[in-house]
Amino acid sequence: MTPIHECDRDFVRLDEGLMHYRHAAAARDTRVLAEPVWMMHASPASSRSVEPLACRIATLADCRVIAPDTPGNGDSAPLQIPQPELADYADAFVRMLDALQIDKANLYGFHTGAHIAIEMALRHPARIRRLALDGLLWLEEHEREEFLAHYAPPLIADALGTQVFQALQFMRDQAWFFPHFKRDPAHNLGGGAMPAELLHTLTVDLLKAAPSYHLAYRAVFRHRLEERLPQLRHPTMLMADEGDPTRVTVQRAAGLVPGGTLHVGGEGWSPAGATAKAQRLIDFFAKSS
Protein backbone atom coordinates (compact mmCIF):
# COMPACT_ATOMS: atom_id res chain seq x y z
CA MET A 1 0.00 0.00 0.00
CA THR A 2 1.43 3.37 -1.05
CA PRO A 3 0.61 6.05 1.53
CA ILE A 4 -1.13 9.17 0.30
CA HIS A 5 0.45 12.26 1.84
CA GLU A 6 -1.22 15.06 -0.08
CA CYS A 7 -4.62 15.54 -1.67
CA ASP A 8 -5.20 16.70 -5.23
CA ARG A 9 -7.16 19.92 -5.68
CA ASP A 10 -9.96 20.83 -8.08
CA PHE A 11 -12.99 23.06 -8.54
CA VAL A 12 -16.59 22.57 -9.63
CA ARG A 13 -18.76 25.44 -10.79
CA LEU A 14 -22.12 26.06 -9.15
CA ASP A 15 -24.47 28.97 -9.77
CA GLU A 16 -22.65 30.95 -7.05
CA GLY A 17 -19.24 30.43 -8.64
CA LEU A 18 -16.31 28.06 -8.22
CA MET A 19 -16.30 25.63 -5.29
CA HIS A 20 -12.94 24.24 -4.27
CA TYR A 21 -12.29 20.74 -2.96
CA ARG A 22 -9.44 18.44 -2.09
CA HIS A 23 -9.63 14.78 -2.99
CA ALA A 24 -7.64 11.59 -2.65
CA ALA A 25 -8.13 8.01 -3.77
CA ALA A 26 -6.15 4.81 -3.43
CA ALA A 27 -4.62 3.38 -6.57
CA ARG A 28 -6.13 -0.08 -6.24
CA ASP A 29 -9.64 -1.11 -7.30
CA THR A 30 -10.33 -3.22 -4.20
CA ARG A 31 -11.93 -0.90 -1.68
CA VAL A 32 -12.92 -1.26 1.94
CA LEU A 33 -15.53 1.47 1.42
CA ALA A 34 -17.66 1.44 -1.72
CA GLU A 35 -19.10 4.91 -1.17
CA PRO A 36 -16.80 7.92 -0.94
CA VAL A 37 -16.20 9.81 2.28
CA TRP A 38 -17.29 13.47 2.17
CA MET A 39 -15.32 15.45 4.79
CA MET A 40 -16.40 18.92 5.96
CA HIS A 41 -14.08 21.15 7.95
CA ALA A 42 -14.52 23.52 10.88
CA SER A 43 -14.85 27.30 10.60
CA PRO A 44 -12.99 29.46 9.76
CA ALA A 45 -10.51 27.06 8.16
CA SER A 46 -10.54 25.28 4.81
CA SER A 47 -10.32 21.69 3.63
CA ARG A 48 -6.57 21.94 4.23
CA SER A 49 -7.30 21.43 7.95
CA VAL A 50 -8.74 17.93 7.37
CA GLU A 51 -6.23 16.93 4.68
CA PRO A 52 -4.05 14.75 6.96
CA LEU A 53 -7.12 12.80 8.09
CA ALA A 54 -8.42 12.54 4.52
CA CYS A 55 -5.09 11.10 3.33
CA ARG A 56 -5.08 8.50 6.09
CA ILE A 57 -8.63 7.39 5.30
CA ALA A 58 -7.89 7.16 1.57
CA THR A 59 -4.75 5.12 2.25
CA LEU A 60 -6.14 2.76 4.89
CA ALA A 61 -9.53 2.14 3.25
CA ASP A 62 -8.51 2.21 -0.41
CA CYS A 63 -11.38 4.58 -1.01
CA ARG A 64 -12.24 7.94 -2.53
CA VAL A 65 -12.24 10.92 -0.14
CA ILE A 66 -13.51 14.41 -1.00
CA ALA A 67 -13.04 17.42 1.28
CA PRO A 68 -14.76 20.60 0.04
CA ASP A 69 -14.16 24.13 1.23
CA THR A 70 -17.36 25.43 2.83
CA PRO A 71 -18.92 28.12 0.60
CA GLY A 72 -17.44 31.45 1.62
CA ASN A 73 -14.39 29.76 3.21
CA GLY A 74 -11.05 28.75 1.77
CA ASP A 75 -11.19 29.00 -2.02
CA SER A 76 -14.95 28.43 -2.40
CA ALA A 77 -17.24 31.24 -3.52
CA PRO A 78 -19.76 32.43 -0.92
CA LEU A 79 -23.45 31.69 -1.18
CA GLN A 80 -25.35 34.58 -2.71
CA ILE A 81 -27.63 34.92 0.31
CA PRO A 82 -27.31 37.76 2.85
CA GLN A 83 -27.96 35.46 5.81
CA PRO A 84 -27.49 31.82 4.79
CA GLU A 85 -28.69 29.07 7.10
CA LEU A 86 -27.17 25.62 7.47
CA ALA A 87 -29.80 24.27 5.10
CA ASP A 88 -28.37 26.51 2.38
CA TYR A 89 -24.86 25.17 2.94
CA ALA A 90 -26.23 21.62 2.95
CA ASP A 91 -28.04 22.15 -0.34
CA ALA A 92 -24.91 23.64 -1.91
CA PHE A 93 -22.86 20.60 -0.91
CA VAL A 94 -25.46 18.28 -2.42
CA ARG A 95 -25.25 20.29 -5.64
CA MET A 96 -21.50 19.66 -5.48
CA LEU A 97 -22.22 15.95 -5.12
CA ASP A 98 -24.38 16.21 -8.23
CA ALA A 99 -21.61 17.98 -10.15
CA LEU A 100 -19.14 15.28 -9.12
CA GLN A 101 -21.64 12.54 -10.03
CA ILE A 102 -21.65 11.12 -6.50
CA ASP A 103 -24.94 9.40 -5.76
CA LYS A 104 -24.36 8.58 -2.08
CA ALA A 105 -21.62 9.34 0.45
CA ASN A 106 -20.53 8.75 4.01
CA LEU A 107 -20.37 12.08 5.83
CA TYR A 108 -17.72 13.29 8.25
CA GLY A 109 -18.14 16.76 9.71
CA PHE A 110 -15.88 18.61 12.15
CA HIS A 111 -17.54 21.39 14.18
CA THR A 112 -19.25 23.61 11.54
CA GLY A 113 -18.98 20.68 9.16
CA ALA A 114 -20.81 18.46 11.65
CA HIS A 115 -23.72 20.90 11.85
CA ILE A 116 -23.92 21.04 8.05
CA ALA A 117 -23.80 17.23 7.94
CA ILE A 118 -26.92 17.05 10.13
CA GLU A 119 -28.83 19.19 7.66
CA MET A 120 -27.55 17.22 4.67
CA ALA A 121 -28.82 14.01 6.25
CA LEU A 122 -32.21 15.51 7.12
CA ARG A 123 -32.80 17.32 3.83
CA HIS A 124 -31.30 14.74 1.46
CA PRO A 125 -31.55 11.38 3.24
CA ALA A 126 -31.21 9.25 0.11
CA ARG A 127 -27.80 10.80 -0.63
CA ILE A 128 -26.27 9.90 2.74
CA ARG A 129 -25.22 6.47 3.96
CA ARG A 130 -23.65 7.07 7.39
CA LEU A 131 -22.93 10.11 9.49
CA ALA A 132 -19.94 10.95 11.74
CA LEU A 133 -20.27 14.15 13.78
CA ASP A 134 -16.98 15.31 15.32
CA GLY A 135 -17.71 18.16 17.73
CA LEU A 136 -21.02 20.02 18.07
CA LEU A 137 -21.90 23.36 19.63
CA TRP A 138 -24.95 23.43 21.90
CA LEU A 139 -26.02 26.94 22.91
CA GLU A 140 -28.65 28.02 25.38
CA GLU A 141 -30.59 31.12 24.37
CA HIS A 142 -28.48 33.59 26.37
CA GLU A 143 -25.32 32.01 24.97
CA ARG A 144 -26.73 32.17 21.46
CA GLU A 145 -27.14 35.94 21.78
CA GLU A 146 -23.57 36.31 23.09
CA PHE A 147 -22.05 34.20 20.33
CA LEU A 148 -23.98 35.99 17.60
CA ALA A 149 -22.89 39.35 18.99
CA HIS A 150 -19.23 38.63 19.77
CA TYR A 151 -17.81 35.39 18.35
CA ALA A 152 -17.38 36.07 14.64
CA PRO A 153 -17.21 39.78 13.81
CA PRO A 154 -16.85 40.68 10.12
CA LEU A 155 -13.28 41.30 8.99
CA ILE A 156 -13.28 44.62 7.15
CA ALA A 157 -10.17 45.57 5.18
CA ASP A 158 -8.67 49.00 5.75
CA ALA A 159 -5.57 50.89 4.66
CA LEU A 160 -3.73 50.11 7.90
CA GLY A 161 -4.23 46.35 7.55
CA THR A 162 -6.17 46.15 10.81
CA GLN A 163 -7.93 43.05 9.54
CA VAL A 164 -4.61 41.15 9.47
CA PHE A 165 -4.02 41.68 13.18
CA GLN A 166 -7.68 40.99 13.98
CA ALA A 167 -7.50 37.67 12.11
CA LEU A 168 -4.25 36.67 13.83
CA GLN A 169 -5.65 37.44 17.28
CA PHE A 170 -8.88 35.61 16.49
CA MET A 171 -7.03 32.42 15.57
CA ARG A 172 -4.47 32.72 18.40
CA ASP A 173 -7.09 33.21 21.10
CA GLN A 174 -9.11 30.18 19.98
CA ALA A 175 -6.24 28.00 21.15
CA TRP A 176 -6.29 29.60 24.61
CA PHE A 177 -9.93 30.36 25.44
CA PHE A 178 -13.41 29.05 24.75
CA PRO A 179 -15.24 31.06 23.74
CA HIS A 180 -12.30 33.13 22.52
CA PHE A 181 -13.92 36.45 23.45
CA LYS A 182 -13.97 35.57 27.16
CA ARG A 183 -10.31 35.93 28.04
CA ASP A 184 -10.40 35.06 31.73
CA PRO A 185 -9.22 32.11 33.85
CA ALA A 186 -12.67 30.49 33.89
CA HIS A 187 -12.60 30.11 30.09
CA ASN A 188 -8.92 29.25 29.70
CA LEU A 189 -8.48 25.93 27.93
CA GLY A 190 -5.24 25.23 29.74
CA GLY A 191 -3.28 24.42 26.62
CA GLY A 192 -0.17 25.95 25.18
CA ALA A 193 0.16 28.33 22.29
CA MET A 194 -0.77 27.13 18.83
CA PRO A 195 2.32 26.13 16.80
CA ALA A 196 3.49 29.10 14.74
CA GLU A 197 3.19 27.32 11.39
CA LEU A 198 -0.38 26.23 12.14
CA LEU A 199 -1.30 29.71 13.34
CA HIS A 200 0.05 31.16 10.09
CA THR A 201 -1.84 28.63 7.95
CA LEU A 202 -5.16 29.18 9.71
CA THR A 203 -4.75 32.96 9.67
CA VAL A 204 -4.12 32.90 5.91
CA ASP A 205 -7.23 30.76 5.41
CA LEU A 206 -9.24 33.23 7.48
CA LEU A 207 -7.95 36.26 5.58
CA LYS A 208 -8.83 34.65 2.26
CA ALA A 209 -12.41 34.31 3.51
CA ALA A 210 -12.55 37.66 5.34
CA PRO A 211 -15.72 39.02 3.68
CA SER A 212 -17.81 35.90 4.33
CA TYR A 213 -16.19 33.65 6.96
CA HIS A 214 -18.60 34.79 9.69
CA LEU A 215 -21.75 33.69 7.84
CA ALA A 216 -21.24 29.95 8.39
CA TYR A 217 -20.37 30.56 12.04
CA ARG A 218 -23.57 32.50 12.57
CA ALA A 219 -25.64 29.82 10.88
CA VAL A 220 -24.23 27.35 13.41
CA PHE A 221 -25.09 29.67 16.29
CA ARG A 222 -28.71 29.73 15.10
CA HIS A 223 -28.83 25.92 14.80
CA ARG A 224 -31.05 24.20 17.36
CA LEU A 225 -29.69 20.75 18.00
CA GLU A 226 -32.51 19.83 20.37
CA GLU A 227 -34.93 20.08 17.44
CA ARG A 228 -32.82 18.56 14.66
CA LEU A 229 -30.93 15.66 16.26
CA PRO A 230 -34.01 13.57 17.20
CA GLN A 231 -35.03 13.58 13.54
CA LEU A 232 -31.89 11.79 12.34
CA ARG A 233 -32.49 8.29 10.99
CA HIS A 234 -29.07 7.43 9.58
CA PRO A 235 -26.50 5.41 11.52
CA THR A 236 -24.67 8.16 13.40
CA MET A 237 -21.47 8.30 15.41
CA LEU A 238 -20.91 11.31 17.66
CA MET A 239 -17.32 11.94 18.61
CA ALA A 240 -14.97 14.47 20.19
CA ASP A 241 -11.32 14.51 21.14
CA GLU A 242 -10.48 14.73 24.83
CA GLY A 243 -9.31 18.33 24.45
CA ASP A 244 -12.26 19.49 22.36
CA PRO A 245 -14.22 22.19 24.23
CA THR A 246 -17.44 20.87 22.64
CA ARG A 247 -17.03 17.36 24.07
CA VAL A 248 -19.68 18.00 26.74
CA THR A 249 -22.12 19.04 24.02
CA VAL A 250 -21.34 15.88 22.08
CA GLN A 251 -22.11 13.73 25.10
CA ARG A 252 -25.37 15.60 25.63
CA ALA A 253 -26.29 15.38 21.95
CA ALA A 254 -25.69 11.64 21.77
CA GLY A 255 -28.74 11.04 23.93
CA LEU A 256 -30.96 12.70 21.33
CA VAL A 257 -29.84 10.73 18.29
CA PRO A 258 -31.85 7.53 17.78
CA GLY A 259 -29.42 4.62 17.89
CA GLY A 260 -26.41 6.95 17.91
CA THR A 261 -23.01 5.77 19.12
CA LEU A 262 -20.57 7.90 21.11
CA HIS A 263 -16.79 8.12 21.29
CA VAL A 264 -15.02 10.78 23.36
CA GLY A 265 -11.25 10.73 23.74
CA GLY A 266 -8.14 10.43 21.64
CA GLU A 267 -5.03 12.36 20.75
CA GLY A 268 -6.70 14.96 18.59
CA TRP A 269 -4.97 15.92 15.35
CA SER A 270 -1.52 14.63 16.21
CA PRO A 271 -0.18 12.07 13.69
CA ALA A 272 -1.04 9.18 16.02
CA GLY A 273 -4.41 10.69 16.86
CA ALA A 274 -5.30 11.26 13.22
CA THR A 275 -4.39 7.66 12.35
CA ALA A 276 -6.53 6.31 15.19
CA LYS A 277 -9.42 8.59 14.20
CA ALA A 278 -9.13 7.52 10.55
CA GLN A 279 -9.38 3.85 11.51
CA ARG A 280 -12.34 4.54 13.81
CA LEU A 281 -14.16 6.28 10.97
CA ILE A 282 -13.34 3.52 8.49
CA ASP A 283 -14.64 0.85 10.87
CA PHE A 284 -17.85 2.83 11.33
CA PHE A 285 -18.41 3.58 7.64
CA ALA A 286 -17.63 -0.03 6.65
CA LYS A 287 -20.51 -1.49 8.66
CA SER A 288 -23.14 -3.04 6.45
CA SER A 289 -26.26 -1.86 8.29
C-alpha positions as CSV (number, residue, x, y, z in Angstrom):
1,M,0.0,0.0,0.0
2,T,1.4,3.4,-1.1
3,P,0.6,6.0,1.5
4,I,-1.1,9.2,0.3
5,H,0.4,12.3,1.8
6,E,-1.2,15.1,-0.1
7,C,-4.6,15.5,-1.7
8,D,-5.2,16.7,-5.2
9,R,-7.2,19.9,-5.7
10,D,-10.0,20.8,-8.1
11,F,-13.0,23.1,-8.5
12,V,-16.6,22.6,-9.6
13,R,-18.8,25.4,-10.8
14,L,-22.1,26.1,-9.1
15,D,-24.5,29.0,-9.8
16,E,-22.6,30.9,-7.0
17,G,-19.2,30.4,-8.6
18,L,-16.3,28.1,-8.2
19,M,-16.3,25.6,-5.3
20,H,-12.9,24.2,-4.3
21,Y,-12.3,20.7,-3.0
22,R,-9.4,18.4,-2.1
23,H,-9.6,14.8,-3.0
24,A,-7.6,11.6,-2.7
25,A,-8.1,8.0,-3.8
26,A,-6.1,4.8,-3.4
27,A,-4.6,3.4,-6.6
28,R,-6.1,-0.1,-6.2
29,D,-9.6,-1.1,-7.3
30,T,-10.3,-3.2,-4.2
31,R,-11.9,-0.9,-1.7
32,V,-12.9,-1.3,1.9
33,L,-15.5,1.5,1.4
34,A,-17.7,1.4,-1.7
35,E,-19.1,4.9,-1.2
36,P,-16.8,7.9,-0.9
37,V,-16.2,9.8,2.3
38,W,-17.3,13.5,2.2
39,M,-15.3,15.4,4.8
40,M,-16.4,18.9,6.0
41,H,-14.1,21.2,7.9
42,A,-14.5,23.5,10.9
43,S,-14.8,27.3,10.6
44,P,-13.0,29.5,9.8
45,A,-10.5,27.1,8.2
46,S,-10.5,25.3,4.8
47,S,-10.3,21.7,3.6
48,R,-6.6,21.9,4.2
49,S,-7.3,21.4,7.9
50,V,-8.7,17.9,7.4
51,E,-6.2,16.9,4.7
52,P,-4.0,14.7,7.0
53,L,-7.1,12.8,8.1
54,A,-8.4,12.5,4.5
55,C,-5.1,11.1,3.3
56,R,-5.1,8.5,6.1
57,I,-8.6,7.4,5.3
58,A,-7.9,7.2,1.6
59,T,-4.8,5.1,2.2
60,L,-6.1,2.8,4.9
61,A,-9.5,2.1,3.3
62,D,-8.5,2.2,-0.4
63,C,-11.4,4.6,-1.0
64,R,-12.2,7.9,-2.5
65,V,-12.2,10.9,-0.1
66,I,-13.5,14.4,-1.0
67,A,-13.0,17.4,1.3
68,P,-14.8,20.6,0.0
69,D,-14.2,24.1,1.2
70,T,-17.4,25.4,2.8
71,P,-18.9,28.1,0.6
72,G,-17.4,31.5,1.6
73,N,-14.4,29.8,3.2
74,G,-11.1,28.8,1.8
75,D,-11.2,29.0,-2.0
76,S,-15.0,28.4,-2.4
77,A,-17.2,31.2,-3.5
78,P,-19.8,32.4,-0.9
79,L,-23.4,31.7,-1.2
80,Q,-25.3,34.6,-2.7
81,I,-27.6,34.9,0.3
82,P,-27.3,37.8,2.9
83,Q,-28.0,35.5,5.8
84,P,-27.5,31.8,4.8
85,E,-28.7,29.1,7.1
86,L,-27.2,25.6,7.5
87,A,-29.8,24.3,5.1
88,D,-28.4,26.5,2.4
89,Y,-24.9,25.2,2.9
90,A,-26.2,21.6,3.0
91,D,-28.0,22.1,-0.3
92,A,-24.9,23.6,-1.9
93,F,-22.9,20.6,-0.9
94,V,-25.5,18.3,-2.4
95,R,-25.2,20.3,-5.6
96,M,-21.5,19.7,-5.5
97,L,-22.2,15.9,-5.1
98,D,-24.4,16.2,-8.2
99,A,-21.6,18.0,-10.1
100,L,-19.1,15.3,-9.1
101,Q,-21.6,12.5,-10.0
102,I,-21.7,11.1,-6.5
103,D,-24.9,9.4,-5.8
104,K,-24.4,8.6,-2.1
105,A,-21.6,9.3,0.4
106,N,-20.5,8.8,4.0
107,L,-20.4,12.1,5.8
108,Y,-17.7,13.3,8.3
109,G,-18.1,16.8,9.7
110,F,-15.9,18.6,12.2
111,H,-17.5,21.4,14.2
112,T,-19.3,23.6,11.5
113,G,-19.0,20.7,9.2
114,A,-20.8,18.5,11.7
115,H,-23.7,20.9,11.9
116,I,-23.9,21.0,8.0
117,A,-23.8,17.2,7.9
118,I,-26.9,17.0,10.1
119,E,-28.8,19.2,7.7
120,M,-27.6,17.2,4.7
121,A,-28.8,14.0,6.3
122,L,-32.2,15.5,7.1
123,R,-32.8,17.3,3.8
124,H,-31.3,14.7,1.5
125,P,-31.5,11.4,3.2
126,A,-31.2,9.3,0.1
127,R,-27.8,10.8,-0.6
128,I,-26.3,9.9,2.7
129,R,-25.2,6.5,4.0
130,R,-23.7,7.1,7.4
131,L,-22.9,10.1,9.5
132,A,-19.9,11.0,11.7
133,L,-20.3,14.2,13.8
134,D,-17.0,15.3,15.3
135,G,-17.7,18.2,17.7
136,L,-21.0,20.0,18.1
137,L,-21.9,23.4,19.6
138,W,-24.9,23.4,21.9
139,L,-26.0,26.9,22.9
140,E,-28.6,28.0,25.4
141,E,-30.6,31.1,24.4
142,H,-28.5,33.6,26.4
143,E,-25.3,32.0,25.0
144,R,-26.7,32.2,21.5
145,E,-27.1,35.9,21.8
146,E,-23.6,36.3,23.1
147,F,-22.1,34.2,20.3
148,L,-24.0,36.0,17.6
149,A,-22.9,39.3,19.0
150,H,-19.2,38.6,19.8
151,Y,-17.8,35.4,18.3
152,A,-17.4,36.1,14.6
153,P,-17.2,39.8,13.8
154,P,-16.8,40.7,10.1
155,L,-13.3,41.3,9.0
156,I,-13.3,44.6,7.1
157,A,-10.2,45.6,5.2
158,D,-8.7,49.0,5.8
159,A,-5.6,50.9,4.7
160,L,-3.7,50.1,7.9
161,G,-4.2,46.3,7.6
162,T,-6.2,46.1,10.8
163,Q,-7.9,43.0,9.5
164,V,-4.6,41.1,9.5
165,F,-4.0,41.7,13.2
166,Q,-7.7,41.0,14.0
167,A,-7.5,37.7,12.1
168,L,-4.2,36.7,13.8
169,Q,-5.6,37.4,17.3
170,F,-8.9,35.6,16.5
171,M,-7.0,32.4,15.6
172,R,-4.5,32.7,18.4
173,D,-7.1,33.2,21.1
174,Q,-9.1,30.2,20.0
175,A,-6.2,28.0,21.2
176,W,-6.3,29.6,24.6
177,F,-9.9,30.4,25.4
178,F,-13.4,29.1,24.7
179,P,-15.2,31.1,23.7
180,H,-12.3,33.1,22.5
181,F,-13.9,36.4,23.4
182,K,-14.0,35.6,27.2
183,R,-10.3,35.9,28.0
184,D,-10.4,35.1,31.7
185,P,-9.2,32.1,33.9
186,A,-12.7,30.5,33.9
187,H,-12.6,30.1,30.1
188,N,-8.9,29.2,29.7
189,L,-8.5,25.9,27.9
190,G,-5.2,25.2,29.7
191,G,-3.3,24.4,26.6
192,G,-0.2,25.9,25.2
193,A,0.2,28.3,22.3
194,M,-0.8,27.1,18.8
195,P,2.3,26.1,16.8
196,A,3.5,29.1,14.7
197,E,3.2,27.3,11.4
198,L,-0.4,26.2,12.1
199,L,-1.3,29.7,13.3
200,H,0.0,31.2,10.1
201,T,-1.8,28.6,7.9
202,L,-5.2,29.2,9.7
203,T,-4.7,33.0,9.7
204,V,-4.1,32.9,5.9
205,D,-7.2,30.8,5.4
206,L,-9.2,33.2,7.5
207,L,-7.9,36.3,5.6
208,K,-8.8,34.7,2.3
209,A,-12.4,34.3,3.5
210,A,-12.6,37.7,5.3
211,P,-15.7,39.0,3.7
212,S,-17.8,35.9,4.3
213,Y,-16.2,33.6,7.0
214,H,-18.6,34.8,9.7
215,L,-21.7,33.7,7.8
216,A,-21.2,29.9,8.4
217,Y,-20.4,30.6,12.0
218,R,-23.6,32.5,12.6
219,A,-25.6,29.8,10.9
220,V,-24.2,27.3,13.4
221,F,-25.1,29.7,16.3
222,R,-28.7,29.7,15.1
223,H,-28.8,25.9,14.8
224,R,-31.1,24.2,17.4
225,L,-29.7,20.8,18.0
226,E,-32.5,19.8,20.4
227,E,-34.9,20.1,17.4
228,R,-32.8,18.6,14.7
229,L,-30.9,15.7,16.3
230,P,-34.0,13.6,17.2
231,Q,-35.0,13.6,13.5
232,L,-31.9,11.8,12.3
233,R,-32.5,8.3,11.0
234,H,-29.1,7.4,9.6
235,P,-26.5,5.4,11.5
236,T,-24.7,8.2,13.4
237,M,-21.5,8.3,15.4
238,L,-20.9,11.3,17.7
239,M,-17.3,11.9,18.6
240,A,-15.0,14.5,20.2
241,D,-11.3,14.5,21.1
242,E,-10.5,14.7,24.8
243,G,-9.3,18.3,24.5
244,D,-12.3,19.5,22.4
245,P,-14.2,22.2,24.2
246,T,-17.4,20.9,22.6
247,R,-17.0,17.4,24.1
248,V,-19.7,18.0,26.7
249,T,-22.1,19.0,24.0
250,V,-21.3,15.9,22.1
251,Q,-22.1,13.7,25.1
252,R,-25.4,15.6,25.6
253,A,-26.3,15.4,22.0
254,A,-25.7,11.6,21.8
255,G,-28.7,11.0,23.9
256,L,-31.0,12.7,21.3
257,V,-29.8,10.7,18.3
258,P,-31.9,7.5,17.8
259,G,-29.4,4.6,17.9
260,G,-26.4,6.9,17.9
261,T,-23.0,5.8,19.1
262,L,-20.6,7.9,21.1
263,H,-16.8,8.1,21.3
264,V,-15.0,10.8,23.4
265,G,-11.3,10.7,23.7
266,G,-8.1,10.4,21.6
267,E,-5.0,12.4,20.7
268,G,-6.7,15.0,18.6
269,W,-5.0,15.9,15.3
270,S,-1.5,14.6,16.2
271,P,-0.2,12.1,13.7
272,A,-1.0,9.2,16.0
273,G,-4.4,10.7,16.9
274,A,-5.3,11.3,13.2
275,T,-4.4,7.7,12.3
276,A,-6.5,6.3,15.2
277,K,-9.4,8.6,14.2
278,A,-9.1,7.5,10.6
279,Q,-9.4,3.8,11.5
280,R,-12.3,4.5,13.8
281,L,-14.2,6.3,11.0
282,I,-13.3,3.5,8.5
283,D,-14.6,0.9,10.9
284,F,-17.8,2.8,11.3
285,F,-18.4,3.6,7.6
286,A,-17.6,0.0,6.7
287,K,-20.5,-1.5,8.7
288,S,-23.1,-3.0,6.4
289,S,-26.3,-1.9,8.3
